[in-house]
């Protein structure tokens, strides 16, 4: 059941579940949902009071996940429009050709197609092809670095995700959003490192943050770039 509390100008909505446990547990999911597991005999008032007490932590967790929310501007895929690739801006050039293709030359992304309305899909496919190649290339040395912790992802896959840059499943599969190919290499390394840390610590605890800082001391810089780049 959905409930909410007001904390200053913020409203925190949460889902409440009564379970057989002694203390109240709060989880903020990557989709920024707040899940609360409460002892069966706890009153709604007591639960709300604890939520309000933990509100600063809840809001901090939600803000941390905002970096994982791609904010892609609407594109029209017309000549002269700028598009990103590995953090750099390129101008789009459309050429009328029967044989469809995409190429990167100088400061331009050239799209060759007979019908302009096909440009969008051609560029999306081009991004995906390069994401598969580049992400595995960037991930390889990072995965090898984590061997000292006796962990390794079961696989690394590329999948479109509307609200996240990356994720790590319970069975150790790392999923990366192909839209990341538009960000600088440092941002891609940050997301991969973040997910590799989840192989050891599943929540964003202090131990998780300490490990992330140890493996990538400048992660906050790249996190901010990722937040701003596609805002």
Backbone as CSV, one residue per row, in Angstrom:
resi,resn,N_x,N_y,N_z,CA_x,CA_y,CA_z,C_x,C_y,C_z
1,UNK,0.837,-1.185,0.000,0.000,0.000,0.000,0.884,1.251,0.000
2,UNK,0.495,2.275,-0.772,1.260,3.512,-0.885,0.923,4.465,0.264
3,UNK,1.972,5.058,0.831,1.828,6.074,1.864,2.806,7.197,1.544
4,UNK,2.698,8.314,2.252,3.663,9.380,2.024,3.820,10.222,3.285
5,UNK,4.969,10.917,3.344,5.199,11.921,4.377,5.723,13.167,3.689
6,UNK,5.528,14.318,4.303,6.096,15.565,3.808,7.309,15.909,4.655
7,UNK,8.400,16.230,3.980,9.636,16.607,4.668,10.120,17.901,4.040
8,UNK,9.873,19.006,4.720,10.164,20.304,4.124,9.316,20.494,2.880
9,UNK,9.955,20.815,1.768,9.227,20.990,0.505,9.126,19.696,-0.288
10,UNK,9.702,18.629,0.243,9.708,17.342,-0.455,8.598,16.426,0.057
11,UNK,8.043,15.648,-0.842,7.082,14.610,-0.465,7.714,13.254,-0.772
12,UNK,7.791,12.392,0.222,8.363,11.063,0.053,7.234,10.043,0.056
13,UNK,7.045,9.408,-1.080,6.035,8.345,-1.191,6.716,7.003,-0.980
14,UNK,6.072,6.112,-0.246,6.689,4.808,0.008,5.641,3.701,0.019
15,UNK,6.120,2.510,-0.310,5.272,1.309,-0.269,5.565,0.582,1.035
16,UNK,4.521,0.277,1.789,4.671,-0.323,3.113,4.255,-1.795,3.089
17,UNK,5.133,-2.637,3.625,4.863,-4.071,3.710,5.060,-4.517,5.160
18,UNK,4.083,-5.212,5.704,4.200,-5.754,7.060,4.728,-7.185,6.971
19,UNK,5.855,-7.427,7.644,6.481,-8.744,7.596,6.902,-9.165,9.006
20,UNK,7.269,-10.414,9.134,7.689,-10.941,10.436,9.154,-10.575,10.680
21,UNK,9.377,-9.412,11.279,10.716,-8.937,11.588,10.652,-8.033,12.816
22,UNK,11.807,-7.763,13.416,11.825,-6.987,14.653,12.027,-5.489,14.446
23,UNK,12.667,-5.127,13.356,12.932,-3.701,13.113,12.470,-3.298,11.729
24,UNK,12.361,-1.999,11.528,11.880,-1.470,10.249,13.038,-1.333,9.272
25,UNK,12.837,-1.789,8.043,13.875,-1.686,7.012,13.420,-0.820,5.858
26,UNK,14.340,0.028,5.366,14.017,0.947,4.263,14.977,0.692,3.108
27,UNK,14.423,0.553,1.909,15.236,0.369,0.704,14.810,1.393,-0.344
28,UNK,15.809,2.035,-0.964,15.549,2.923,-2.094,16.057,2.202,-3.337
29,UNK,15.173,1.885,-4.271,15.550,1.124,-5.460,16.163,2.047,-6.508
30,UNK,16.886,1.474,-7.487,17.445,2.298,-8.569,16.392,3.080,-9.344
31,UNK,15.141,2.619,-9.301,14.055,3.363,-9.944,13.464,4.404,-9.006
32,UNK,14.157,4.629,-7.867,13.817,5.649,-6.878,12.499,5.379,-6.151
33,UNK,12.113,4.111,-6.088,10.989,3.712,-5.247,11.483,3.490,-3.826
34,UNK,10.665,3.873,-2.858,11.008,3.662,-1.455,10.168,2.502,-0.935
35,UNK,10.844,1.429,-0.528,10.167,0.236,-0.027,10.433,0.115,1.462
36,UNK,9.376,-0.053,2.236,9.500,-0.119,3.693,8.936,-1.449,4.185
37,UNK,9.762,-2.208,4.905,9.329,-3.456,5.532,9.242,-3.215,7.035
38,UNK,8.042,-3.393,7.569,7.787,-3.046,8.965,7.368,-4.262,9.784
39,UNK,7.709,-4.275,11.088,7.177,-5.324,11.968,5.656,-5.288,11.958
40,UNK,5.052,-6.439,12.110,3.596,-6.556,11.995,2.862,-5.676,13.004
41,UNK,3.439,-5.497,14.195,2.729,-4.764,15.237,3.027,-3.262,15.248
42,UNK,3.783,-2.748,14.269,4.109,-1.316,14.238,2.932,-0.518,13.699
43,UNK,2.604,0.587,14.364,1.510,1.437,13.906,1.956,2.300,12.731
44,UNK,0.973,2.797,11.976,1.286,3.676,10.849,2.002,4.934,11.329
45,UNK,1.601,5.432,12.496,2.217,6.638,13.043,3.692,6.407,13.358
46,UNK,3.996,5.245,13.940,5.387,4.928,14.283,6.224,4.778,13.018
47,UNK,5.661,4.114,12.000,6.372,3.950,10.729,6.655,5.307,10.105
48,UNK,5.641,6.177,10.076,5.808,7.506,9.486,6.864,8.309,10.226
49,UNK,6.912,8.171,11.544,7.898,8.900,12.340,9.319,8.458,11.996
50,UNK,9.491,7.163,11.788,10.820,6.646,11.430,11.204,7.085,10.020
51,UNK,10.232,7.055,9.112,10.489,7.508,7.743,10.930,8.968,7.748
52,UNK,10.248,9.790,8.550,10.596,11.219,8.615,12.005,11.400,9.173
53,UNK,12.355,10.578,10.151,13.690,10.655,10.741,14.763,10.271,9.713
54,UNK,14.424,9.320,8.852,15.378,8.849,7.845,15.269,9.609,6.527
55,UNK,14.406,10.628,6.491,14.150,11.359,5.240,15.418,11.910,4.589
56,UNK,16.352,12.532,5.338,17.571,13.036,4.688,18.341,11.947,3.957
57,UNK,18.431,10.764,4.561,19.133,9.645,3.924,18.382,9.186,2.688
58,UNK,17.044,9.096,2.776,16.231,8.660,1.633,16.412,9.610,0.452
59,UNK,16.359,10.912,0.713,16.507,11.905,-0.356,17.909,11.871,-0.950
60,UNK,18.905,11.622,-0.110,20.284,11.509,-0.597,20.424,10.319,-1.536
61,UNK,19.797,9.199,-1.177,19.841,8.006,-2.024,19.151,8.262,-3.361
62,UNK,18.020,8.948,-3.320,17.283,9.226,-4.557,18.087,10.144,-5.470
63,UNK,18.767,11.135,-4.883,19.593,12.032,-5.685,20.758,11.275,-6.317
64,UNK,21.309,10.320,-5.581,22.428,9.524,-6.107,22.008,8.757,-7.353
65,UNK,20.751,8.290,-7.371,20.275,7.525,-8.517,19.939,8.403,-9.721
66,UNK,19.812,9.723,-9.528,19.481,10.606,-10.638,20.537,10.561,-11.737
67,UNK,21.782,10.272,-11.344,22.849,10.172,-12.337,22.606,9.014,-13.286
68,UNK,21.750,8.075,-12.893,21.474,6.913,-13.711,20.199,7.069,-14.530
69,UNK,19.736,8.299,-14.625,18.527,8.559,-15.399,18.887,9.323,-16.667
70,UNK,19.024,8.632,-17.800,19.331,9.330,-19.043,18.278,10.379,-19.369
71,UNK,18.744,11.575,-19.702,17.824,12.672,-20.043,18.131,13.105,-21.479
72,UNK,17.695,12.299,-22.419,18.066,12.519,-23.803,17.177,13.572,-24.459
73,UNK,17.786,14.604,-25.071,16.988,15.613,-25.760,16.323,15.036,-27.010
74,UNK,15.211,15.611,-27.402,14.498,15.152,-28.590,15.317,15.496,-29.829
75,UNK,15.495,14.544,-30.705,16.261,14.748,-31.925,15.360,14.642,-33.149
76,UNK,15.721,15.415,-34.216,14.931,15.396,-35.451,15.674,14.693,-36.586
77,UNK,16.971,14.451,-36.390,17.800,13.762,-37.371,17.769,14.453,-38.733
78,UNK,18.102,15.735,-38.685,18.185,16.531,-39.912,19.600,17.069,-40.047
79,UNK,19.973,17.462,-41.254,21.300,17.982,-41.507,21.619,19.194,-40.643
80,UNK,22.823,19.217,-40.083,23.250,20.330,-39.251,23.023,20.120,-37.766
81,UNK,22.200,19.143,-37.413,21.929,18.852,-36.007,23.165,18.213,-35.369
82,UNK,23.444,18.555,-34.093,24.613,17.995,-33.421,24.248,16.740,-32.626
83,UNK,25.152,15.774,-32.660,24.989,14.518,-31.931,26.302,14.177,-31.238
84,UNK,26.199,13.501,-30.102,27.374,13.154,-29.301,27.884,11.755,-29.600
85,UNK,29.218,11.618,-29.508,29.840,10.305,-29.572,31.102,10.357,-28.720
86,UNK,31.147,9.525,-27.667,32.265,9.496,-26.723,32.599,10.889,-26.172
87,UNK,31.533,11.651,-25.913,31.693,12.945,-25.259,31.948,14.113,-26.190
88,UNK,32.123,13.866,-27.474,32.385,14.947,-28.431,31.165,15.194,-29.306
89,UNK,30.999,16.435,-29.717,29.867,16.798,-30.559,30.244,16.684,-32.031
90,UNK,29.354,16.093,-32.793,29.533,15.968,-34.237,28.281,16.486,-34.939
91,UNK,28.495,17.105,-36.091,27.366,17.627,-36.856,26.886,16.574,-37.848
92,UNK,25.587,16.468,-37.966,24.987,15.459,-38.831,24.931,15.951,-40.280
93,UNK,25.373,15.098,-41.199,25.261,15.377,-42.631,24.488,14.236,-43.274
94,UNK,23.424,14.560,-43.992,22.617,13.543,-44.663,22.927,13.547,-46.157
95,UNK,23.170,12.348,-46.693,23.471,12.183,-48.116,22.466,11.208,-48.716
96,UNK,21.948,11.551,-49.891,20.983,10.668,-50.541,21.721,9.576,-51.304
97,UNK,21.634,8.363,-50.780,22.295,7.209,-51.391,21.377,5.996,-51.286
98,UNK,21.449,5.137,-52.269,20.622,3.923,-52.255,21.125,2.954,-51.193
99,UNK,22.451,2.835,-51.066,23.040,1.905,-50.104,23.187,2.608,-48.748
100,UNK,22.408,2.185,-47.732,22.438,2.874,-46.438,23.722,2.581,-45.653
101,UNK,24.280,3.616,-45.018,25.464,3.446,-44.178,25.673,4.694,-43.323
102,UNK,26.543,4.569,-42.325,26.891,5.692,-41.445,28.404,5.692,-41.290
103,UNK,29.005,6.888,-41.343,30.450,6.976,-41.143,30.789,8.235,-40.359
104,UNK,31.880,8.160,-39.620,32.368,9.279,-38.826,33.611,9.826,-39.520
105,UNK,33.532,11.080,-39.954,34.671,11.697,-40.639,34.860,13.121,-40.129
106,UNK,36.049,13.371,-39.560,36.322,14.704,-39.043,35.341,15.085,-37.954
107,UNK,34.654,16.208,-38.143,33.691,16.691,-37.158,32.258,16.351,-37.547
108,UNK,32.114,15.379,-38.452,30.784,15.074,-38.975,30.431,13.588,-38.862
109,UNK,29.144,13.338,-38.610,28.583,11.994,-38.748,27.795,12.008,-40.047
110,UNK,28.236,11.215,-40.999,27.592,11.151,-42.309,26.610,9.989,-42.366
111,UNK,25.385,10.294,-42.725,24.371,9.255,-42.889,23.971,9.198,-44.362
112,UNK,24.136,8.018,-44.939,23.798,7.815,-46.345,22.536,6.961,-46.415
113,UNK,21.472,7.528,-46.969,20.218,6.770,-47.110,19.350,7.416,-48.180
114,UNK,18.463,6.619,-48.707,17.595,7.115,-49.781,16.461,7.969,-49.229
115,UNK,15.959,7.579,-48.031,14.843,8.302,-47.424,15.280,8.919,-46.096
116,UNK,15.113,10.231,-45.908,15.545,10.895,-44.670,14.948,10.294,-43.399
117,UNK,13.731,9.752,-43.503,13.077,9.191,-42.320,13.778,7.921,-41.811
118,UNK,14.697,7.376,-42.612,15.465,6.195,-42.194,16.708,6.568,-41.381
119,UNK,17.027,7.867,-41.336,18.263,8.314,-40.688,18.303,7.950,-39.209
120,UNK,17.176,8.091,-38.539,17.112,7.826,-37.107,17.513,6.390,-36.775
121,UNK,16.925,5.418,-37.477,17.221,4.012,-37.206,18.653,3.658,-37.581
122,UNK,19.143,4.243,-38.680,20.518,3.979,-39.101,21.515,4.446,-38.044
123,UNK,21.278,5.641,-37.496,22.193,6.171,-36.482,22.084,5.374,-35.180
124,UNK,20.872,4.974,-34.820,20.682,4.153,-33.619,21.448,2.839,-33.743
125,UNK,21.368,2.205,-34.900,22.083,0.946,-35.133,23.591,1.162,-35.092
126,UNK,24.042,2.290,-35.636,25.476,2.620,-35.638,25.976,2.806,-34.205
127,UNK,25.205,3.528,-33.394,25.561,3.711,-31.990,25.649,2.362,-31.269
128,UNK,24.671,1.494,-31.521,24.638,0.196,-30.848,25.860,-0.644,-31.210
129,UNK,26.209,-0.677,-32.490,27.379,-1.443,-32.943,28.648,-0.954,-32.249
130,UNK,28.811,0.360,-32.173,29.998,0.930,-31.539,29.967,0.744,-30.018
131,UNK,28.761,0.763,-29.432,28.642,0.548,-27.982,29.113,-0.857,-27.616
132,UNK,28.690,-1.850,-28.384,29.087,-3.239,-28.109,30.603,-3.363,-28.151
133,UNK,31.218,-2.789,-29.165,32.670,-2.887,-29.327,33.408,-2.119,-28.230
134,UNK,33.041,-0.859,-28.019,33.760,0.007,-27.080,33.554,-0.407,-25.626
135,UNK,32.328,-0.775,-25.261,32.053,-1.116,-23.864,32.852,-2.344,-23.424
136,UNK,32.920,-3.353,-24.290,33.683,-4.548,-23.930,35.182,-4.236,-23.885
137,UNK,35.609,-3.368,-24.753,37.012,-2.938,-24.777,37.371,-2.191,-23.491
138,UNK,36.485,-1.309,-23.045,36.717,-0.531,-21.830,36.550,-1.392,-20.583
139,UNK,35.602,-2.326,-20.628,35.297,-3.152,-19.453,36.393,-4.175,-19.150
140,UNK,37.086,-4.661,-20.170,38.041,-5.768,-19.984,39.083,-5.489,-18.889
141,UNK,39.829,-4.378,-18.941,40.824,-4.146,-17.883,40.204,-3.884,-16.515
142,UNK,38.992,-3.320,-16.490,38.320,-3.064,-15.214,37.894,-4.368,-14.562
143,UNK,37.383,-5.289,-15.376,36.988,-6.606,-14.860,38.217,-7.347,-14.325
144,UNK,39.320,-7.258,-15.058,40.554,-7.920,-14.621,41.047,-7.349,-13.295
145,UNK,40.848,-6.046,-13.088,41.268,-5.405,-11.839,40.480,-5.951,-10.649
146,UNK,39.230,-6.330,-10.873,38.382,-6.838,-9.791,38.628,-8.315,-9.498
147,UNK,39.503,-8.949,-10.281,39.822,-10.352,-10.018,40.421,-10.540,-8.638
148,UNK,41.075,-9.493,-8.116,41.691,-9.603,-6.788,40.649,-9.752,-5.693
149,UNK,39.391,-9.418,-5.991,38.304,-9.598,-5.017,37.571,-10.926,-5.244
150,UNK,38.093,-11.719,-6.187,37.486,-13.023,-6.522,36.052,-12.871,-7.030
151,UNK,35.810,-11.811,-7.787,34.499,-11.626,-8.414,34.697,-11.326,-9.897
152,UNK,33.695,-11.693,-10.662,33.699,-11.417,-12.088,32.257,-11.474,-12.576
153,UNK,31.850,-10.567,-13.456,30.464,-10.623,-13.951,30.216,-11.892,-14.751
154,UNK,29.018,-12.417,-14.635,28.664,-13.606,-15.410,28.616,-13.274,-16.896
155,UNK,28.282,-12.024,-17.204,28.291,-11.538,-18.589,28.126,-10.025,-18.579
156,UNK,28.477,-9.406,-19.683,28.247,-7.967,-19.870,27.413,-7.820,-21.130
157,UNK,26.214,-7.275,-20.985,25.305,-7.154,-22.127,24.902,-5.697,-22.325
158,UNK,24.539,-5.381,-23.545,24.111,-4.031,-23.905,22.610,-4.075,-24.135
159,UNK,21.887,-3.238,-23.402,20.428,-3.256,-23.519,19.875,-1.861,-23.266
160,UNK,18.947,-1.452,-24.111,18.308,-0.142,-23.928,17.522,-0.131,-22.618
161,UNK,17.766,0.886,-21.788,17.049,1.036,-20.521,16.594,2.493,-20.407
162,UNK,15.304,2.736,-20.304,14.809,4.118,-20.315,15.187,4.938,-19.094
163,UNK,15.481,4.287,-17.957,15.709,5.071,-16.740,17.042,4.783,-16.054
164,UNK,17.934,4.019,-16.688,19.190,3.689,-16.021,20.344,3.605,-17.012
165,UNK,21.537,3.994,-16.541,22.749,3.859,-17.354,23.306,2.451,-17.276
166,UNK,23.123,1.799,-16.136,23.650,0.454,-15.965,22.971,-0.241,-14.812
167,UNK,23.138,-1.547,-14.738,22.592,-2.302,-13.618,23.377,-3.601,-13.466
168,UNK,23.242,-4.204,-12.282,23.890,-5.481,-11.997,22.832,-6.408,-11.420
169,UNK,22.575,-7.509,-12.077,21.528,-8.435,-11.640,22.037,-9.292,-10.484
170,UNK,21.122,-9.928,-9.738,21.547,-10.787,-8.626,22.499,-11.904,-9.027
171,UNK,22.417,-12.361,-10.282,23.322,-13.440,-10.715,24.610,-12.908,-11.331
172,UNK,24.860,-11.596,-11.175,26.140,-11.038,-11.588,26.235,-10.579,-13.025
173,UNK,25.113,-10.469,-13.713,25.141,-9.965,-15.088,25.125,-8.439,-15.070
174,UNK,26.075,-7.819,-15.765,26.120,-6.360,-15.851,25.460,-5.932,-17.153
175,UNK,24.502,-5.016,-17.046,23.771,-4.501,-18.202,24.138,-3.029,-18.381
176,UNK,24.500,-2.642,-19.604,24.878,-1.262,-19.902,23.957,-0.683,-20.970
177,UNK,23.576,0.559,-20.771,22.708,1.258,-21.707,23.534,1.730,-22.909
178,UNK,23.146,1.391,-24.135,23.934,1.812,-25.305,24.051,3.330,-25.449
179,UNK,23.132,4.092,-24.819,23.207,5.549,-24.881,24.493,6.078,-24.234
180,UNK,25.122,5.251,-23.393,26.384,5.638,-22.755,27.486,5.913,-23.768
181,UNK,27.359,5.388,-24.992,28.372,5.589,-26.013,28.500,7.073,-26.364
182,UNK,27.510,7.867,-25.982,27.553,9.301,-26.252,28.374,10.060,-25.211
183,UNK,28.712,9.397,-24.112,29.435,10.031,-23.005,30.942,9.787,-23.132
184,UNK,31.763,10.610,-22.450,33.215,10.400,-22.474,33.594,9.054,-21.878
185,UNK,34.778,8.597,-22.233,35.265,7.300,-21.753,35.245,7.225,-20.226
186,UNK,35.609,8.323,-19.539,35.630,8.335,-18.078,34.265,8.050,-17.478
187,UNK,33.207,8.540,-18.129,31.838,8.282,-17.653,31.484,6.807,-17.806
188,UNK,31.911,6.219,-18.923,31.647,4.799,-19.164,32.392,3.958,-18.133
189,UNK,33.646,4.333,-17.854,34.434,3.624,-16.846,33.785,3.740,-15.468
190,UNK,33.219,4.908,-15.171,32.542,5.101,-13.883,31.354,4.161,-13.745
191,UNK,30.505,4.078,-14.764,29.316,3.223,-14.689,29.723,1.747,-14.563
192,UNK,30.722,1.329,-15.337,31.163,-0.065,-15.258,31.753,-0.360,-13.884
193,UNK,32.590,0.551,-13.371,33.175,0.365,-12.039,32.091,0.304,-10.975
194,UNK,31.107,1.175,-11.090,29.973,1.202,-10.163,29.291,-0.166,-10.117
195,UNK,29.036,-0.736,-11.300,28.344,-2.024,-11.353,29.249,-3.164,-10.876
196,UNK,30.538,-3.065,-11.140,31.461,-4.088,-10.638,31.501,-4.083,-9.111
197,UNK,31.408,-2.901,-8.514,31.367,-2.808,-7.050,30.132,-3.501,-6.490
198,UNK,29.057,-3.513,-7.291,27.824,-4.182,-6.847,27.970,-5.705,-6.821
199,UNK,28.997,-6.230,-7.450,29.247,-7.669,-7.340,29.676,-8.030,-5.919
200,UNK,30.176,-7.030,-5.189,30.659,-7.248,-3.824,29.667,-6.719,-2.795
201,UNK,29.173,-5.501,-3.024,28.189,-4.883,-2.129,26.948,-4.523,-2.943
202,UNK,25.812,-5.100,-2.579,24.601,-4.925,-3.380,23.901,-3.593,-3.131
203,UNK,24.110,-2.997,-1.948,23.483,-1.716,-1.632,24.522,-0.607,-1.653
204,UNK,24.048,0.633,-1.605,24.957,1.778,-1.620,25.368,2.156,-0.193
205,UNK,26.009,1.213,0.475,26.476,1.430,1.834,27.804,2.194,1.804
206,UNK,28.292,2.558,2.985,29.584,3.235,3.055,30.697,2.335,2.529
207,UNK,30.585,1.025,2.796,31.591,0.093,2.289,31.608,0.085,0.760
208,UNK,30.418,0.176,0.159,30.324,0.253,-1.300,31.026,1.512,-1.804
209,UNK,30.722,2.659,-1.182,31.322,3.928,-1.600,32.834,3.926,-1.397
210,UNK,33.295,3.317,-0.308,34.738,3.235,-0.055,35.428,2.413,-1.140
211,UNK,34.793,1.308,-1.530,35.365,0.462,-2.576,35.393,1.210,-3.908
212,UNK,34.300,1.896,-4.230,34.227,2.649,-5.480,35.310,3.728,-5.520
213,UNK,35.531,4.405,-4.393,36.563,5.447,-4.317,37.961,4.857,-4.429
214,UNK,38.139,3.661,-3.887,39.437,2.991,-3.970,39.760,2.613,-5.413
215,UNK,38.763,2.091,-6.128,38.990,1.642,-7.496,38.935,2.776,-8.519
216,UNK,38.232,3.871,-8.179,38.153,5.024,-9.091,38.078,6.290,-8.246
217,UNK,39.224,6.800,-7.806,39.253,7.951,-6.892,38.512,9.194,-7.411
218,UNK,38.460,9.388,-8.733,37.805,10.576,-9.289,36.401,10.289,-9.812
219,UNK,35.744,9.256,-9.257,34.423,8.860,-9.771,33.395,9.981,-9.687
220,UNK,33.493,10.837,-8.661,32.505,11.901,-8.516,32.560,12.887,-9.681
221,UNK,33.771,13.141,-10.185,33.924,14.045,-11.337,33.191,13.495,-12.549
222,UNK,33.347,12.192,-12.797,32.706,11.585,-13.960,31.206,11.417,-13.756
223,UNK,30.796,11.198,-12.525,29.374,11.130,-12.222,28.699,12.466,-12.547
224,UNK,29.349,13.571,-12.161,28.787,14.902,-12.431,28.747,15.181,-13.928
225,UNK,29.801,14.764,-14.650,29.809,14.962,-16.094,28.656,14.205,-16.747
226,UNK,28.399,12.999,-16.247,27.316,12.188,-16.791,25.964,12.845,-16.510
227,UNK,25.819,13.433,-15.323,24.577,14.112,-14.957,24.327,15.322,-15.852
228,UNK,25.402,16.061,-16.176,25.264,17.309,-16.921,25.250,17.129,-18.425
229,UNK,25.964,16.103,-18.892,26.181,15.942,-20.330,24.891,15.852,-21.121
230,UNK,23.969,15.041,-20.641,22.741,14.785,-21.403,21.525,15.361,-20.720
231,UNK,21.746,16.386,-19.871,20.622,17.015,-19.160,19.783,17.858,-20.111
